Amino acid sequence: MRGREFFTARTVSETLAGFRPARRTAVESVPLAAALHRVPAAEVRAPDPLPGFVRSTVDGFAVRAADTYGASEGLPSYLDLAGAVRMGAAPTVAVPPGGCVAMPTGGVLPDGADAVVMVEYTAETMPGTIEVTRPVAPGGGLVRADEDVAAGAALVPAGRPLRAPDLGLLAAAGVTAVAVHARPRVTIVSTGDEVVPPCTAELAPGQVRDATASALAGLVADAGGEPVVAGIVPDDPGALEATLREVLPTADLVVVSAGSSVGARDETAGAVAALGDIWCHGLAIKPGKPTLLAECAGIPVVGLPGNPLSALVVFRLVGVPLVWRLAGCEVPPPEPTTRARLSRDVPSAGGRLDVVQVSVRDGVAAPLFGPSALLSVLTRADGHLIVPEPATGLDAGCEVEVTLYR
Amino acid sequence: MRGREFFTARTVSETLAGFRPARRTAVESVPLAAALHRVPAAEVRAPDPLPGFVRSTVDGFAVRAADTYGASEGLPSYLDLAGAVRMGAAPTVAVPPGGCVAMPTGGVLPDGADAVVMVEYTAETMPGTIEVTRPVAPGGGLVRADEDVAAGAALVPAGRPLRAPDLGLLAAAGVTAVAVHARPRVTIVSTGDEVVPPCTAELAPGQVRDATASALAGLVADAGGEPVVAGIVPDDPGALEATLREVLPTADLVVVSAGSSVGARDETAGAVAALGDIWCHGLAIKPGKPTLLAECAGIPVVGLPGNPLSALVVFRLVGVPLVWRLAGCEVPPPEPTTRARLSRDVPSAGGRLDVVQVSVRDGVAAPLFGPSALLSVLTRADGHLIVPEPATGLDAGCEVEVTLYR
């Protein structure tokens, strides 16, 4: 069995730092309207400067700044109104010395002008004559043609998922398609003789419907991946190995949610070891210890504990960053968090990361304990808190940071 | 002009509390795999109890608890091994007095047994005889048939968007489709003589590409809505009114991103007032003051400032909760936040909510100032901080909470 020497337990931080498969998904071009949360494969640069013309930032009058020097309420400058600039059109008049042109916010500065005086500091005392009561400096009331973005400057960086405002800047620059990493295909394999599909109407004694695959698919989608639910494999190393051989060629990441018995856990390791190298088997985390990380023909494989809650805990901490990294994003976008006061003591063993499901109400985080086999915790938990490896528990009343589920 | 008497400025908190259109989207059934972040229209209840059978939570041996009373390392109980339970199958043997049956985690408790003793406290000293070194109480090592979820109990509540773990519990209960509110259709109308579509390759002098619509579409999608980009209307009240008449019948919410000139702002109000009631015109927020909220034939209409950054600020604070509410969700899911130290003083006028774009690095939030017309702030900002209405500024070095963009 290849890789047996790597059968070793790791801490979560060792895993995040050390298990970094080189694989990245292919690059594809998507239209801007489909680019939200996708990861640009390269920095996107501005083809042209923005705004592209000298643009007024105020409603007022385009002037030669020197014509306003010394202007005050008591001693205004008087300028001849030479015309008006229309929105979205080139100016049809220039500003002569001693003259001005009416400007809307966003209009093009006419030739001859070097500033725009705000309408608030002007009055049309006589038809055709504008009184200016405050001086404006050259460059006042306008932005330069490349002040927003210079030609060739970065619009959005590579590797950071695109946010809604990014789409606005790209649209302004005329970028209507972006080269992004393909969504990682995450193939989810469930195992267990007792596990049947969720659509099973009537359960035979001892059967349970597959809870983990549906929840994992949701986490994968939240991480920008494309979940592929590959179905349920019986507790049989040959069957799992055959399934892995079948799904590996079309997957970017394979997730095996193990059966919950001791035997089932070992079967995953056996099947994976036959196809690649096991990086760790056992994680210093509770719940989630029976976790396996491997690479098979360049495809990362995550073997999750059989308990659905444990599987989700591990996938959030270890699997979600992997999905993002496969798409070229090294720092996953932030998750919602809140600070809360702990309602009761939380025991923990040192040297192990403890992940505690909590409900949060009115600033109080209440740990949800009880048999770990209970699935109803999945919907009662608003989030989790982490007791780090060195700590040996948290005291009631202390302030904790809760990662909120969304 | 109807509704003229309502032309009135409001605070953001007044608006969130007071502008609450009654409209909700229709209810539709979606398969579980498409239900992530959708809002259930009604509580979903369990058709049957979970797990549905008395289930072992440990690997070990099903026993009659009384047969283990008094067992210890020094004086074990000896039980006859009557057989084994297979995963996913009904037991084929019962536990007789003085006997036991081998149990995998997740197996069905056989008749006669009332507890499962963990394998760690047992040894098979002779073939067919199990030595038990620790007593187990009745109910130990197992969950009752309805301990996880009772028949008819709530699986997920109405009105809270479904999270990934919720999908797991629903799958376990055999719920493969959920009645959810339809995604709100949010029709985005851009206005302005200077505004041209993002696909415009060459700009004529004074033209700008529509940045706001693409960014708004992203925010709408993040809020679970379906953005419908309706295109660009010239600065003409008749044209805007005609467009509104056309889009209102198929929209759940209409968003008008106004031209940036004074005249353009007033045109939105005129067109909307002709079709419905204006709830407020002017919001005590910076940036974003020229905001308009109205209801036209039961459809909420949001008129946004012409400046793209201002438009996004207002839509995040006022529009996003509206989109969620249209889908039946009163409390939008949490956004990511972080605490950071402010790098410099932020001035603010009392009585107005100030929204300051910031970049965040190493726990320091640096306000992004400069001409508000600059679009590049859209991608440089990692989030925003809020200076509440009563405050008159924030001091450099103080701790602030930043809402992070994702």
Interface residues (C-beta under 8 A of the other chain):
Chain A: L32 A33 L36 H37 D48 L50 P51 G52 F53 R55 T57 D59 V85 R86 M87 G88 A89 A90 P91 P104 T105 G106 G107 V108 V143 E147 D148 V149 L155 V156 P161 L162 R163 A164 P165 D166 L167 G168 L169 L170 A171 A172 A173 G174 V175 T176 G192 D193 E194 V195 V196 P198 C199 T200 A201 L203 A204 P205 G206 Q207 V208 R209 D210 A211 T212 A213 S214 A215 L216 A217 G218 L219 A221 D222 V229 D235 G259 S260 S261 V262 G263 A264 G306 P308 L312 P333 P334 E335 P336 T337 T338 P371 S372 A373 L374 L375 S376 L378 T379 A381 L404 Y405 R406
Chain B: L32 A33 L36 H37 D48 L50 P51 G52 F53 R55 T57 D59 V85 R86 M87 G88 A89 A90 P91 P104 T105 G106 G107 V108 V143 E147 D148 V149 L155 V156 P161 L162 R163 A164 P165 D166 L167 G168 L169 L170 A171 A172 A173 G174 V175 T176 G192 D193 E194 V195 V196 P198 C199 T200 A201 L203 A204 P205 G206 Q207 V208 R209 D210 A211 T212 A213 S214 A215 L216 A217 G218 L219 A221 D222 V229 D235 G259 S260 S261 V262 G263 A264 G306 P308 L312 P333 P334 E335 P336 T337 T338 P371 S372 A373 L374 L375 S376 L378 T379 A381 L404 Y405 R406
